[in-house]
């Protein structure tokens, strides 16, 4: 993660915002008095919020764990050829 001072950020705000949005890398902005902050694209923030929601939802985590187990054991649901064609858009 790139780190810049608040003065650098203020002087080049447009460039730093474009960089965070286009490169999907957060930028840490430091202040002399502390209270640093992070600049992150809205898309990345929303993705991170969704990830946190899933990680904090025990029901979803159990479903993911069960799915991983059945995948390894090859005992989960196997779609029909027609379903696979639909999934793959064939």
C-alpha positions as CSV (number, residue, x, y, z in Angstrom):
1,X,0.0,0.0,0.0
2,X,1.4,3.4,-1.0
3,X,1.7,5.9,1.8
4,X,1.6,9.7,1.2
5,X,1.4,12.7,3.4
6,X,-1.9,14.7,3.6
7,X,-0.1,17.6,1.9
8,X,1.0,15.4,-1.0
9,X,-2.6,14.0,-1.2
10,X,-4.1,17.5,-1.1
11,X,-1.8,18.7,-3.9
12,X,-2.5,15.7,-6.2
13,X,-5.9,14.6,-5.0
14,X,-7.3,13.9,-8.5
15,X,-4.3,11.7,-9.4
16,X,-4.4,9.7,-6.2
17,X,-8.2,9.2,-6.4
18,X,-7.8,8.0,-10.0
19,X,-5.0,5.7,-9.0
20,X,-7.0,4.1,-6.2
21,X,-10.0,3.6,-8.5
22,X,-8.1,2.3,-11.5
23,X,-5.4,0.2,-9.8
24,X,-7.6,-1.1,-7.0
25,X,-4.9,-0.4,-4.5
26,X,-5.7,1.6,-1.4
27,X,-3.6,4.6,-0.5
28,X,-2.7,5.5,3.1
29,X,-2.7,9.2,3.8
30,X,-0.8,10.2,6.9
31,X,-1.3,13.3,9.1
32,X,1.2,14.8,11.5
33,X,-1.4,14.8,14.3
34,X,-2.2,11.1,13.7
35,X,-5.6,10.0,12.5
36,X,-4.3,8.6,9.2
37,X,-6.9,7.5,6.7
38,X,-7.2,5.2,3.7
39,X,-8.4,6.1,0.2
40,X,-10.1,3.2,-1.5
41,X,-12.4,2.9,-4.5
42,X,-16.1,2.5,-3.9
43,X,-16.1,-0.8,-5.8
44,X,-13.3,-2.2,-3.5
45,X,-15.0,-0.9,-0.4
46,X,-18.3,-2.6,-1.4
47,X,-16.4,-5.9,-2.1
48,X,-14.7,-5.8,1.2
49,X,-18.1,-5.1,3.0
50,X,-19.6,-8.2,1.3
51,X,-16.6,-10.3,2.3
52,X,-17.0,-9.1,5.9
53,X,-20.7,-9.9,5.8
54,X,-20.1,-13.5,4.7
55,X,-17.2,-14.0,7.2
56,X,-19.4,-12.8,10.1
57,X,-22.5,-14.9,9.0
58,X,-22.1,-18.3,10.6
59,X,-24.9,-19.8,8.5
60,X,-23.1,-18.8,5.2
61,X,-19.8,-20.0,6.6
62,X,-21.3,-23.4,7.4
63,X,-22.7,-23.6,3.9
64,X,-19.3,-22.8,2.4
65,X,-17.6,-25.3,4.6
66,X,-20.1,-28.0,3.7
67,X,-19.7,-27.2,0.0
68,X,-15.9,-27.4,0.2
69,X,-16.2,-30.8,2.0
70,X,-18.6,-32.3,-0.5
71,X,-16.5,-30.9,-3.4
72,X,-13.3,-32.7,-2.0
73,X,-15.3,-35.9,-1.5
74,X,-17.0,-35.6,-4.9
75,X,-20.3,-36.2,-3.1
76,X,-22.0,-32.9,-3.9
77,X,-24.6,-32.2,-6.5
78,X,-23.6,-32.8,-10.1
79,X,-25.5,-30.8,-12.7
80,X,-27.0,-32.5,-15.7
81,X,-25.6,-31.9,-19.2
82,X,-28.5,-29.6,-19.9
83,X,-27.9,-27.6,-16.7
84,X,-24.2,-27.3,-17.6
85,X,-25.1,-26.0,-21.0
86,X,-27.3,-23.4,-19.4
87,X,-24.7,-22.4,-16.9
88,X,-22.0,-22.1,-19.6
89,X,-24.4,-20.4,-22.0
90,X,-24.0,-23.1,-24.7
